[in-house]
């Protein structure tokens, strides 16, 4: 049992590594596509690739399981669309920080929905991870610059990005709640991706009609590579592993593992985009790693 739990945590860490790689890859791909057009194509491709292998699970699921998987898909979609639209009217620093606050919302929802209060070690780890996210998400070269940007006017984009963090925290906790049952993780994985794909496709037309985003898409070699990486690895593989393995740890511990994503994102950006890594990014990484280690060795959650 301990070996399986270790395998599950390794799978969640791998997820975080894969997600971290999407930042640099998608940033380059968006030269050839509008954001939601890319997202909808990514999930549509994932849906089609999974069809021969997962379609049979759709005929075995109950109505209750369809409802649960649909809720997960809606939460996933809300996270994508709010972050995408939010980026249009907020800064990258504030977006990264506000998205990272899911690590704060997760224990709140775990306490409310599951009646599970995080351990003192996990609460301290959450504080450390939050400080780490603040430092890691900033491009500033001083504490004044960091907190000045974070404390600037709260925009509608900031509000949407905060909704993204809330939806992802709810996703983590709700996934924990429903995978304690006899849920088939293959069905759960496939149906939530189908829901996200369908809603993303609808949102492309809605955003274009409302002038929030002009539809554009060029199938360049770079775009093909980005779609393959994000659809096969950052969608199919990561959603499958999270759905299968997250139940082996508490939602809070899962959120702490996922808080390492910006560390990997910064690393990939350094090698792929030649972005510099500031002193504060190193310090922030140290805080997040310390939070994960504290949760691992001093918490029984």
Backbone bond lengths (Angstrom), bond angles and torsions (degrees), N, CA, C in turn:
res aa  C-N    CA-C-N  psi(-1)  N-CA   C-N-CA  omega(-1)  CA-C   N-CA-C  phi
1 X - - - 1.469 - - 1.527 111.00 -
2 X 1.338 116.49 -41.38 1.464 120.46 178.84 1.518 110.92 -64.22
3 X 1.356 115.46 -36.54 1.457 119.68 179.42 1.532 110.19 -65.00
4 X 1.332 116.83 -39.16 1.463 120.32 -179.79 1.527 110.44 -68.27
5 X 1.344 116.72 -38.42 1.459 120.11 178.22 1.526 110.41 -64.55
6 X 1.331 116.14 -39.66 1.468 120.06 177.15 1.527 110.49 -64.28
7 X 1.341 115.74 -39.87 1.462 120.41 177.12 1.526 110.51 -63.05
8 X 1.344 116.03 -41.26 1.462 120.78 179.95 1.524 110.79 -62.59
9 X 1.317 117.16 -44.73 1.464 120.53 179.79 1.525 110.90 -65.90
10 X 1.321 116.47 -36.74 1.466 120.37 176.61 1.524 110.07 -63.26
11 X 1.349 116.58 -39.05 1.457 120.81 177.40 1.519 111.82 -63.31
12 X 1.343 117.52 -40.14 1.460 121.10 178.67 1.529 111.36 -67.76
13 X 1.334 116.39 -37.31 1.465 120.07 175.43 1.529 110.59 -64.38
14 X 1.327 116.48 -40.22 1.467 120.00 177.73 1.522 110.22 -62.62
15 X 1.332 116.54 -40.62 1.464 120.57 175.29 1.526 111.12 -54.70
16 X 1.337 115.04 -46.89 1.453 120.68 -177.73 1.524 111.09 -62.65
17 X 1.315 116.16 -39.17 1.466 121.31 177.69 1.528 110.65 -63.44
18 X 1.335 116.37 -45.05 1.473 120.82 -179.99 1.525 110.73 -64.03
19 X 1.341 116.63 -45.29 1.471 120.36 178.33 1.525 110.65 -60.10
20 X 1.328 116.65 -38.82 1.457 120.15 179.97 1.517 112.00 -60.25
21 X 1.323 116.76 -32.85 1.454 121.04 -179.97 1.514 113.92 -72.76
22 X 1.341 117.28 -18.17 1.463 119.76 -176.48 1.525 112.10 -70.70
23 X 1.331 117.52 -27.77 1.458 120.22 -175.83 1.528 111.27 -58.28
24 X 1.325 116.19 -55.46 1.468 120.05 -177.42 1.526 111.51 -67.55
25 X 1.330 116.71 -37.89 1.461 120.84 -177.82 1.528 111.27 -67.67
26 X 1.329 116.39 -46.54 1.469 120.37 -179.20 1.525 110.80 -68.35
27 X 1.340 116.89 -36.25 1.457 119.85 179.73 1.530 110.57 -57.85
28 X 1.332 117.19 -41.10 1.460 121.07 177.65 1.536 110.97 -71.28
29 X 1.335 116.26 -39.32 1.465 120.41 -176.91 1.522 112.35 -66.89
30 X 1.339 117.43 -29.12 1.462 120.33 -177.38 1.521 113.09 -70.98
31 X 1.326 117.01 -3.63 1.464 119.51 169.76 1.525 110.48 -69.02
32 X 1.341 116.34 -22.25 1.461 121.36 -175.68 1.528 113.48 -113.40
33 X 1.331 117.86 2.09 1.467 119.56 -178.81 1.518 110.95 -155.38
34 X 1.323 115.95 150.46 1.461 120.29 172.62 1.533 107.92 -73.88
35 X 1.355 118.02 151.55 1.466 121.49 -172.35 1.531 115.82 -52.81
36 X 1.351 117.73 -54.02 1.457 118.85 -176.20 1.519 112.03 -73.60
37 X 1.331 117.13 -24.34 1.461 119.76 173.89 1.516 109.26 -65.66
38 X 1.324 116.06 -39.53 1.464 120.05 177.09 1.522 110.50 -65.93
39 X 1.320 116.76 -45.63 1.468 121.02 -178.82 1.526 111.05 -60.84
40 X 1.333 116.97 -46.34 1.465 120.52 -178.01 1.529 111.23 -65.54
41 X 1.341 117.38 -39.11 1.466 120.78 178.22 1.519 110.51 -66.52
42 X 1.313 115.80 -39.79 1.471 121.13 178.07 1.524 111.40 -58.79
43 X 1.324 117.31 -48.23 1.462 120.27 -177.13 1.531 111.79 -75.38
44 X 1.323 117.56 -31.96 1.460 119.71 175.64 1.529 110.17 -64.75
45 X 1.331 116.73 -43.22 1.463 120.68 177.54 1.526 110.84 -61.68
46 X 1.321 116.64 -42.95 1.466 120.68 178.45 1.530 110.75 -61.13
47 X 1.329 116.42 -41.74 1.466 121.18 179.54 1.524 111.17 -61.69
48 X 1.323 117.03 -43.70 1.463 121.21 -178.14 1.535 111.45 -69.87
49 X 1.316 117.59 -39.66 1.468 121.15 179.14 1.533 110.75 -63.92
50 X 1.326 116.82 -38.07 1.466 121.49 -177.63 1.520 113.12 -77.23
51 X 1.326 117.46 -19.73 1.458 122.21 -173.06 1.529 114.68 -49.56
52 X 1.335 120.54 -50.95 1.479 119.83 -177.49 1.533 113.71 -66.52
53 X 1.327 116.60 -24.74 1.464 120.62 -173.48 1.529 113.38 -99.22
54 X 1.340 117.39 -25.34 1.462 120.44 -173.26 1.526 113.41 -116.94
55 X 1.325 117.68 -9.92 1.468 120.45 -174.03 1.522 112.52 -58.99
56 X 1.326 117.07 -35.64 1.467 120.61 -177.79 1.521 112.31 -61.07
57 X 1.332 116.74 -28.68 1.469 119.98 -178.74 1.521 111.63 -67.70
58 X 1.332 117.27 -22.10 1.465 120.21 -178.14 1.522 111.93 -68.25
59 X 1.339 117.43 -23.15 1.467 121.44 -177.61 1.527 112.47 -90.19
60 X 1.330 116.83 -7.16 1.459 120.65 -176.45 1.526 113.02 -106.06
61 X 1.320 116.88 -11.60 1.462 120.35 -174.81 1.526 111.11 -80.96
62 X 1.318 115.01 151.49 1.462 121.31 177.94 1.526 110.30 -87.82
63 X 1.327 115.79 170.01 1.458 120.11 177.84 1.517 111.58 -61.92
64 X 1.321 116.94 -38.16 1.459 121.38 178.77 1.524 110.69 -62.63
65 X 1.324 116.39 -41.87 1.462 120.46 -179.58 1.525 111.22 -67.27
66 X 1.342 116.63 -36.57 1.461 119.67 175.33 1.536 110.44 -62.01
67 X 1.318 115.90 -41.61 1.467 120.35 179.83 1.527 110.41 -62.83
68 X 1.336 116.54 -45.39 1.463 120.51 -178.96 1.527 111.26 -64.30
69 X 1.320 116.56 -44.06 1.464 120.47 -179.40 1.530 111.06 -67.50
70 X 1.332 116.93 -33.76 1.462 120.62 177.73 1.520 110.67 -65.31
71 X 1.320 116.72 -42.00 1.474 120.64 178.03 1.525 110.18 -60.26
72 X 1.321 116.79 -43.17 1.463 120.21 177.77 1.528 111.12 -61.07
73 X 1.340 116.24 -44.30 1.456 120.65 179.33 1.515 112.19 -61.67
74 X 1.326 116.80 -40.46 1.467 120.99 178.74 1.528 110.34 -65.01
75 X 1.330 116.61 -42.97 1.472 120.10 178.34 1.527 111.15 -62.66
76 X 1.333 115.89 -40.92 1.468 119.66 177.88 1.532 110.40 -62.45
77 X 1.321 115.75 -45.31 1.465 120.61 -179.69 1.522 111.41 -62.77
78 X 1.328 117.31 -44.29 1.469 120.96 179.79 1.528 110.07 -57.44
79 X 1.325 115.79 -41.47 1.460 119.55 178.82 1.513 112.11 -59.99
80 X 1.332 116.89 -43.86 1.465 121.17 -178.16 1.521 111.94 -68.68
81 X 1.333 117.24 -47.27 1.468 119.14 -173.20 1.532 111.58 -72.74
82 X 1.343 117.98 -37.74 1.459 119.41 179.67 1.523 111.91 -68.57
83 X 1.326 116.56 -38.21 1.463 118.88 177.84 1.531 111.00 -68.17
84 X 1.340 116.25 -40.37 1.463 120.66 -178.77 1.517 111.49 -64.63
85 X 1.342 117.37 -49.15 1.466 120.60 179.60 1.529 110.18 -68.28
86 X 1.330 116.24 -37.96 1.455 120.20 -179.21 1.511 113.03 -60.30
87 X 1.321 116.52 -35.58 1.466 120.78 -179.77 1.526 112.76 -63.74
88 X 1.321 115.84 -19.17 1.464 118.92 -179.18 1.524 111.81 -73.46
89 X 1.334 117.78 -22.77 1.471 120.27 -175.55 1.518 113.19 -129.80
90 X 1.324 117.93 19.22 1.459 120.29 174.76 1.522 108.46 -139.93
91 X 1.318 116.19 171.23 1.457 119.85 -178.41 1.522 110.48 -86.36
92 X 1.325 116.51 159.99 1.460 121.12 179.06 1.525 110.73 -62.00
93 X 1.340 116.51 -37.82 1.466 120.95 179.97 1.517 111.35 -61.84
94 X 1.335 115.86 -49.88 1.459 119.23 -178.41 1.521 111.44 -67.39
95 X 1.334 117.13 -35.68 1.457 120.53 178.15 1.524 110.86 -62.77
96 X 1.336 116.33 -46.14 1.462 120.52 -179.72 1.527 111.04 -63.17
97 X 1.332 116.21 -42.62 1.462 119.47 179.95 1.523 111.62 -66.15
98 X 1.347 116.35 -49.62 1.459 119.65 -177.03 1.525 111.76 -63.83
99 X 1.332 117.05 -38.04 1.466 119.70 175.92 1.519 110.22 -62.52
100 X 1.334 116.41 -39.55 1.467 121.08 -178.83 1.512 114.32 -68.15
101 X 1.343 117.33 -12.48 1.463 118.66 179.63 1.528 112.30 -72.02
102 X 1.336 117.38 -1.50 1.475 118.38 174.64 1.522 110.28 -58.00
103 X 1.339 117.01 -25.72 1.465 120.71 -179.76 1.530 110.63 -69.17
104 X 1.343 117.41 -21.95 1.463 122.03 176.01 1.526 110.84 -86.03
105 X 1.336 116.40 -40.84 1.468 120.34 -178.28 1.529 112.51 -70.52
106 X 1.329 117.35 -29.97 1.473 120.07 -176.69 1.525 113.19 -58.03
107 X 1.350 120.14 -50.52 1.473 118.49 178.80 1.523 113.37 -63.57
108 X 1.340 116.75 -28.90 1.463 119.89 178.01 1.530 109.73 -65.81
109 X 1.323 116.28 -48.17 1.472 120.00 179.44 1.527 111.56 -69.45
110 X 1.321 117.20 -33.22 1.467 119.58 177.09 1.527 110.15 -63.28
111 X 1.321 116.24 -40.72 1.464 120.91 179.68 1.526 111.47 -67.67
112 X 1.342 115.99 -43.00 1.462 120.47 -176.58 1.528 112.10 -73.62
113 X 1.319 117.39 -47.52 1.462 121.50 -172.30 1.523 113.68 -86.25
114 X 1.325 117.37 -31.56 1.464 120.13 -176.59 1.525 113.69 -112.06
115 X 1.331 115.85 -3.96 1.468 120.45 -178.26 1.536 111.15 56.32
116 X 1.342 115.46 37.98 1.468 121.41 178.66 1.517 108.39 -118.75
117 X 1.336 116.23 108.92 1.458 120.84 -179.59 1.524 109.38 -84.34
118 X 1.323 118.36 127.76 1.467 120.28 -179.91 1.530 111.71 -60.65
119 X 1.310 116.00 150.40 1.464 120.90 178.74 1.521 110.14 -69.41
120 X 1.350 118.50 160.11 1.471 120.44 176.83 1.527 112.56 -55.98
121 X 1.333 116.79 -37.37 1.467 120.06 179.71 1.529 110.49 -64.24
122 X 1.322 116.22 -40.90 1.465 119.06 179.05 1.526 112.22 -69.41
123 X 1.333 117.09 -35.14 1.462 120.06 177.34 1.528 110.73 -64.07
124 X 1.335 116.23 -42.87 1.468 119.76 176.17 1.525 110.75 -64.15
125 X 1.335 115.62 -39.05 1.469 120.16 178.92 1.526 110.56 -62.51
126 X 1.332 117.51 -37.18 1.466 121.68 178.86 1.529 110.34 -62.82
127 X 1.337 116.44 -42.31 1.468 120.78 178.09 1.527 110.38 -61.53
128 X 1.333 116.35 -46.09 1.462 120.73 179.74 1.524 110.97 -62.21
129 X 1.332 116.58 -43.29 1.465 120.55 -179.04 1.531 110.95 -64.89
130 X 1.340 116.91 -38.01 1.461 120.56 179.97 1.525 111.11 -64.80
131 X 1.328 116.29 -44.17 1.468 120.11 176.19 1.529 109.53 -61.26
132 X 1.330 115.95 -41.56 1.461 120.27 179.10 1.513 112.52 -61.51
133 X 1.338 116.62 -41.67 1.469 120.89 179.43 1.522 110.57 -64.04
134 X 1.339 117.47 -40.76 1.468 121.17 178.42 1.527 110.26 -58.62
135 X 1.333 116.32 -49.13 1.469 120.38 -177.14 1.523 111.37 -69.74
136 X 1.331 116.05 -38.63 1.463 119.74 -174.55 1.523 112.31 -75.42
137 X 1.320 116.62 -29.65 1.464 119.73 -175.59 1.521 112.20 -81.76
138 X 1.318 117.32 -10.81 1.457 119.88 -175.92 1.520 112.48 -92.54
139 X 1.334 115.10 147.92 1.455 121.41 172.90 1.527 110.76 -101.62
140 X 1.333 116.44 3.28 1.458 120.74 -178.66 1.517 111.95 -70.01
141 X 1.330 114.98 157.28 1.456 121.17 -178.86 1.526 111.78 -105.64
142 X 1.319 116.59 5.23 1.459 120.16 177.54 1.518 109.00 -150.63
143 X 1.336 116.27 160.37 1.458 120.11 179.43 1.525 110.98 -63.52
144 X 1.339 116.26 -33.92 1.471 119.44 179.21 1.525 110.79 -61.59
145 X 1.340 117.09 -46.00 1.463 121.36 -179.17 1.521 110.36 -63.22
146 X 1.338 116.20 -42.61 1.461 120.87 -178.80 1.527 110.97 -59.39
147 X 1.332 117.14 -53.30 1.461 119.98 -174.33 1.521 112.39 -77.88
148 X 1.329 117.05 -23.03 1.460 119.55 174.86 1.525 110.15 -65.89
149 X 1.339 116.52 -43.70 1.467 119.38 -179.34 1.521 110.98 -70.09
150 X 1.329 116.45 -41.69 1.464 119.18 179.70 1.523 111.54 -66.06
151 X 1.328 116.25 -29.56 1.462 120.24 -177.53 1.513 114.34 -94.27
152 X 1.325 117.49 5.60 1.462 120.51 179.23 1.528 110.08 -71.53
153 X 1.319 116.61 177.80 1.474 122.06 -173.53 1.528 112.44 -48.91
154 X 1.327 114.88 133.80 1.468 121.27 178.97 1.523 108.19 -81.45
155 X 1.330 116.43 112.38 1.462 122.07 -175.40 1.524 111.48 -96.05
156 X 1.325 114.95 172.04 1.465 120.27 174.87 1.530 110.24 -62.63
157 X 1.331 116.47 -35.19 1.469 120.47 176.22 1.514 112.03 -62.94
158 X 1.337 116.55 -37.13 1.462 120.50 176.61 1.532 110.26 -64.01
159 X 1.330 115.13 -41.76 1.469 120.33 179.14 1.523 110.91 -61.18
160 X 1.343 116.62 -44.65 1.463 120.24 179.01 1.526 111.29 -64.11
161 X 1.323 117.21 -39.11 1.457 120.66 179.81 1.523 110.78 -66.95
162 X 1.322 116.24 -33.94 1.463 120.13 176.07 1.529 110.20 -65.78
163 X 1.342 116.79 -37.70 1.464 120.98 175.06 1.533 110.00 -61.73
164 X 1.332 116.23 -37.97 1.467 120.96 176.54 1.520 110.46 -57.30
165 X 1.335 116.87 -46.81 1.468 121.22 -179.92 1.523 111.18 -63.24
166 X 1.332 116.45 -41.51 1.473 121.09 178.81 1.521 110.51 -63.78
167 X 1.333 116.91 -43.42 1.465 120.12 -178.13 1.524 111.07 -65.73
168 X 1.336 116.96 -37.35 1.460 118.98 -179.91 1.528 110.96 -70.79
169 X 1.331 116.90 -37.39 1.464 120.14 176.23 1.533 110.42 -63.94
170 X 1.329 116.39 -42.89 1.465 120.37 176.49 1.523 110.99 -62.54
171 X 1.326 116.03 -39.17 1.467 121.02 177.93 1.529 110.36 -58.29
172 X 1.320 116.99 -47.58 1.470 121.73 -178.32 1.522 110.79 -61.49
173 X 1.338 116.84 -45.85 1.465 120.67 -177.44 1.525 110.79 -71.17
174 X 1.328 117.69 -43.04 1.468 120.38 -178.71 1.526 110.99 -65.78
175 X 1.329 117.07 -37.82 1.460 120.24 176.67 1.518 109.98 -60.55
176 X 1.324 117.09 -40.35 1.462 121.04 177.90 1.524 110.83 -63.87
177 X 1.324 116.85 -37.28 1.460 121.02 -177.45 1.525 112.13 -68.03
178 X 1.321 118.19 -40.27 1.463 120.18 -173.11 1.519 113.70 -91.04
179 X 1.334 118.76 -20.02 1.465 119.34 -179.29 1.518 112.12 -85.53
180 X 1.333 117.39 2.66 1.461 119.70 170.84 1.530 110.07 -78.84
181 X 1.323 116.84 -11.72 1.464 121.52 178.87 1.532 109.30 -89.32
182 X 1.325 115.35 -171.37 1.472 119.80 -179.49 1.524 110.71 -86.37
183 X 1.304 117.09 40.38 1.456 122.28 -178.33 1.524 111.03 -71.91
184 X 1.327 116.76 133.11 1.463 122.18 174.93 1.527 107.82 -77.62
185 X 1.330 116.87 114.31 1.460 119.41 -174.66 1.529 111.77 -65.40
186 X 1.348 117.23 -26.45 1.469 119.34 178.90 1.523 110.73 -67.85
187 X 1.339 116.56 -43.63 1.455 119.86 176.24 1.520 110.51 -63.19
188 X 1.323 116.32 -46.29 1.460 121.22 -178.02 1.526 111.01 -60.13
189 X 1.317 115.87 -40.82 1.461 120.75 178.09 1.524 110.92 -63.47
190 X 1.319 115.60 -49.55 1.468 120.23 -173.50 1.516 112.15 -67.85
191 X 1.331 117.29 -45.37 1.459 119.23 -174.15 1.533 111.75 -67.99
192 X 1.327 117.89 -37.85 1.463 118.27 179.68 1.530 111.22 -68.56
193 X 1.345 117.34 -31.25 1.461 120.63 175.74 1.526 110.21 -70.07
194 X 1.346 117.06 -38.26 1.467 120.65 176.22 1.532 110.60 -61.42
195 X 1.330 116.47 -46.01 1.462 121.16 179.69 1.531 110.67 -61.29
196 X 1.334 116.31 -45.34 1.461 120.27 179.86 1.521 111.34 -63.33
197 X 1.332 116.31 -39.96 1.469 120.52 178.38 1.528 110.87 -62.94
198 X 1.335 116.56 -47.41 1.459 120.64 -178.37 1.520 112.32 -62.06
199 X 1.330 116.78 -46.23 1.456 120.39 -179.71 1.531 111.59 -67.63
200 X 1.331 116.47 -34.51 1.469 120.50 179.11 1.525 110.85 -66.44
201 X 1.332 116.33 -41.09 1.471 120.42 178.17 1.522 110.43 -63.01
202 X 1.332 117.00 -43.21 1.464 120.50 177.88 1.529 111.46 -63.37
203 X 1.335 116.33 -36.43 1.467 120.27 -177.16 1.518 111.96 -69.20
204 X 1.344 117.39 -27.35 1.469 120.50 178.68 1.528 109.71 -59.14
205 X 1.341 116.19 -48.68 1.458 120.57 178.54 1.517 112.53 -65.24
206 X 1.351 116.54 -39.31 1.459 120.84 -178.68 1.533 110.95 -65.87
207 X 1.333 116.46 -44.08 1.460 120.25 -179.28 1.527 110.88 -67.47
208 X 1.332 116.09 -37.49 1.467 119.79 178.43 1.524 110.49 -66.88
209 X 1.320 116.58 -42.56 1.462 122.00 -179.88 1.527 111.65 -64.32
210 X 1.350 116.52 -35.92 1.466 121.11 -178.93 1.525 112.55 -87.69
211 X 1.335 116.41 2.27 1.478 123.05 178.22 1.521 113.31 67.00
212 X 1.318 117.25 16.95 1.466 120.43 175.91 1.528 111.13 -78.65
213 X 1.337 115.68 -25.17 1.460 119.22 -179.82 1.530 109.37 -154.02
214 X 1.324 116.60 128.15 1.456 121.70 177.07 1.525 109.67 -88.54
215 X 1.315 116.81 126.07 1.466 120.86 -176.66 1.527 110.37 -68.91
216 X 1.323 115.50 127.68 1.471 121.10 173.46 1.527 108.13 -151.06
217 X 1.334 115.42 144.93 1.464 120.32 -177.80 1.526 109.57 -161.34
218 X 1.325 116.18 123.69 1.462 122.63 176.25 1.520 108.34 -125.34
219 X 1.322 116.58 123.10 1.466 120.90 -176.91 1.538 109.75 -83.77
220 X 1.310 116.24 73.85 1.459 122.74 178.58 1.527 109.89 -86.62
221 X 1.336 118.91 166.93 1.475 120.96 175.89 1.529 112.13 -56.86
222 X 1.334 116.14 -38.95 1.461 120.09 178.03 1.523 111.00 -63.68
223 X 1.335 115.92 -40.76 1.464 120.43 179.29 1.529 110.69 -64.73
224 X 1.315 117.27 -42.29 1.473 120.75 178.98 1.526 110.19 -60.16
225 X 1.328 116.49 -45.66 1.462 120.34 179.22 1.517 111.88 -62.26
226 X 1.327 116.69 -42.72 1.465 120.87 -179.68 1.523 111.41 -65.21
227 X 1.330 116.74 -41.47 1.466 120.51 179.42 1.526 111.27 -65.57
228 X 1.324 116.71 -41.06 1.463 120.06 179.20 1.525 110.78 -63.89
229 X 1.340 116.61 -43.64 1.470 119.87 -179.65 1.527 110.90 -64.78
230 X 1.340 115.75 -49.00 1.463 118.21 -175.15 1.526 112.60 -72.43
231 X 1.338 117.58 -35.11 1.469 119.94 -179.01 1.523 111.85 -75.60
232 X 1.346 116.84 -47.60 1.459 120.10 -174.94 1.523 112.52 -77.74
233 X 1.322 115.95 -44.61 1.463 119.34 -173.96 1.531 112.43 -96.85
234 X 1.350 116.81 -51.98 1.465 120.27 -173.80 1.525 113.22 -82.93
235 X 1.325 118.28 -1.05 1.466 121.44 175.25 1.527 110.76 -122.24
236 X 1.317 117.58 -64.70 1.469 120.23 -175.96 1.531 111.35 -65.69
237 X 1.324 117.07 -54.78 1.467 120.39 -176.46 1.520 111.95 -65.46
238 X 1.335 117.19 -47.83 1.465 119.49 -176.26 1.529 112.40 -67.83
239 X 1.331 117.12 -40.88 1.471 119.42 179.12 1.520 110.69 -66.44
240 X 1.327 116.75 -38.39 1.473 120.57 177.65 1.522 110.84 -63.26
241 X 1.324 116.52 -46.07 1.465 119.54 -177.70 1.523 111.87 -69.57
242 X 1.333 117.27 -40.53 1.455 118.59 178.43 1.523 110.96 -64.35
243 X 1.332 116.41 -43.15 1.468 120.42 179.62 1.524 111.76 -63.47
244 X 1.318 116.87 -36.97 1.457 121.40 -177.32 1.530 112.76 -80.67
245 X 1.341 116.70 -39.41 1.466 119.92 -167.99 1.522 115.53 -103.23
246 X 1.333 118.29 -21.00 1.462 117.67 -172.48 1.530 113.08 -62.19
247 X 1.324 117.11 -27.49 1.456 120.52 -178.03 1.526 112.52 -64.02
248 X 1.334 117.46 -15.02 1.467 120.76 -178.86 1.522 112.54 -79.24
249 X 1.335 117.97 -11.71 1.460 121.55 176.94 1.518 108.91 -129.75
250 X 1.328 117.13 166.09 1.458 120.27 178.11 1.525 109.42 -73.57
251 X 1.337 117.65 157.19 1.459 119.64 176.52 1.523 113.27 -55.96
252 X 1.344 116.86 -37.89 1.467 119.94 -179.91 1.520 110.89 -64.14
253 X 1.325 116.44 -45.06 1.467 119.08 179.87 1.531 110.20 -65.46
254 X 1.322 117.21 -37.88 1.465 120.22 176.95 1.526 110.55 -61.78
255 X 1.345 116.74 -42.88 1.467 120.02 -179.42 1.518 111.14 -64.87
256 X 1.331 117.36 -34.65 1.463 120.33 178.08 1.529 110.60 -67.62
257 X 1.321 116.42 -39.51 1.469 119.69 175.71 1.530 109.98 -62.34
258 X 1.345 115.92 -44.84 1.461 120.18 -178.57 1.532 112.12 -68.26
259 X 1.345 117.56 -21.63 1.465 119.94 179.37 1.520 111.93 -67.35
260 X 1.340 117.33 -9.82 1.462 120.69 177.53 1.527 111.98 -80.35
261 X 1.320 117.20 -5.73 1.470 120.17 -178.81 1.532 113.40 -53.65
262 X 1.373 119.05 -45.64 1.466 117.39 -179.63 1.524 113.93 -63.94
263 X 1.329 118.09 -23.33 1.466 120.20 175.61 1.522 109.28 -65.22
264 X 1.325 116.00 -48.36 1.464 120.06 179.41 1.534 110.48 -67.54
265 X 1.349 116.51 -35.56 1.461 119.93 178.75 1.528 110.33 -62.07
266 X 1.331 116.33 -43.41 1.466 120.42 179.27 1.520 110.91 -64.93
267 X 1.337 116.39 -36.69 1.465 120.70 179.94 1.524 111.08 -66.51
268 X 1.334 116.32 -47.01 1.469 120.40 177.91 1.533 110.64 -63.27
269 X 1.338 117.12 -39.80 1.461 120.70 -179.81 1.526 110.61 -64.16
270 X 1.320 116.20 -33.73 1.466 120.25 178.58 1.526 111.21 -65.16
271 X 1.331 116.45 -43.98 1.459 120.42 -176.21 1.532 113.00 -82.34
272 X 1.353 117.42 -36.35 1.459 120.60 -174.97 1.525 112.06 -90.99
273 X 1.348 116.19 -43.48 1.463 120.27 -175.69 1.524 112.87 -102.01
274 X 1.335 115.98 -1.87 1.470 121.29 -178.28 1.538 111.99 58.84
275 X 1.331 116.48 31.97 1.456 119.76 175.82 1.528 109.68 -78.52
276 X 1.308 116.24 141.65 1.460 120.17 -178.51 1.523 110.74 -76.47
277 X 1.320 116.40 155.46 1.461 122.35 176.60 1.524 107.57 -112.96
278 X 1.318 116.47 111.39 1.453 120.91 -176.02 1.526 111.74 -77.25
279 X 1.320 114.69 169.74 1.467 121.34 177.56 1.523 110.73 -58.01
280 X 1.337 116.19 -40.95 1.460 120.21 -177.73 1.528 111.54 -67.44
281 X 1.318 117.38 -29.79 1.465 119.76 176.30 1.528 110.51 -67.18
282 X 1.336 116.62 -39.43 1.457 119.83 176.46 1.531 110.91 -63.35
283 X 1.328 115.84 -44.36 1.463 120.10 179.73 1.526 110.34 -64.31
284 X 1.338 116.40 -44.13 1.464 120.13 178.69 1.515 111.99 -60.40
285 X 1.337 116.35 -41.35 1.466 120.67 176.95 1.518 110.81 -59.80
286 X 1.337 115.91 -40.53 1.461 120.18 178.84 1.517 112.33 -62.16
287 X 1.338 116.52 -40.44 1.466 120.80 178.52 1.533 110.69 -63.16
288 X 1.318 116.81 -45.34 1.468 120.50 -177.36 1.527 110.79 -66.44
289 X 1.328 116.86 -44.93 1.474 120.28 178.35 1.525 110.21 -61.30
290 X 1.333 117.08 -40.83 1.473 120.72 177.79 1.522 110.65 -62.25
291 X 1.349 116.45 -38.45 1.464 120.48 179.27 1.519 111.18 -63.59
292 X 1.324 117.08 -44.14 1.466 121.42 179.95 1.528 110.66 -64.84
293 X 1.327 117.21 -43.10 1.472 120.99 179.76 1.525 110.77 -66.04
294 X 1.330 116.76 -39.93 1.465 120.36 178.30 1.519 110.53 -61.58
295 X 1.328 116.57 -44.75 1.459 120.73 178.88 1.528 111.72 -64.04
296 X 1.327 115.94 -36.81 1.459 120.60 -176.54 1.518 112.23 -71.16
297 X 1.318 117.31 -42.90 1.463 120.58 -171.82 1.521 115.10 -97.51
298 X 1.353 118.14 -18.15 1.438 119.11 -175.81 1.525 114.28 -121.89
299 X 1.324 115.96 7.01 1.460 119.76 177.96 1.524 110.25 -123.10
300 X 1.321 115.74 142.92 1.464 120.98 178.64 1.517 111.43 -102.80
301 X 1.342 117.94 8.07 1.463 120.85 -179.81 1.513 111.18 -64.65
